[in-house]
Amino acid sequence: MSYMRAWNLVRYTTRCFSQPLVEATRGGRSGGGATLTETGREIVATYREMERKSQRATRQDWARLKSLLKA
């Protein structure tokens, strides 16, 4: 993914939430960078928990689906 595409996604996603998700530092001697804000970390943690719960909830269905796939 290109740098510009990544930043466009960050900007778009940030507009969906009431607080900033990423704090950016401009380049220069130190090279700049970006870090997640507290809200950003909370969003990521919540999403990861949703993933874990979804995987647990669909484990049996997924096993059934895989058993029907061609080898």
Secondary structure, DSSP 8 states (H G I E B T S, - for coil): --HHHHHHHHHHHHHTSSS-SEEEE--STT--EEEE-HHHHHHHHHHHHHHHHHHHHHHHHHHHHHHTS--
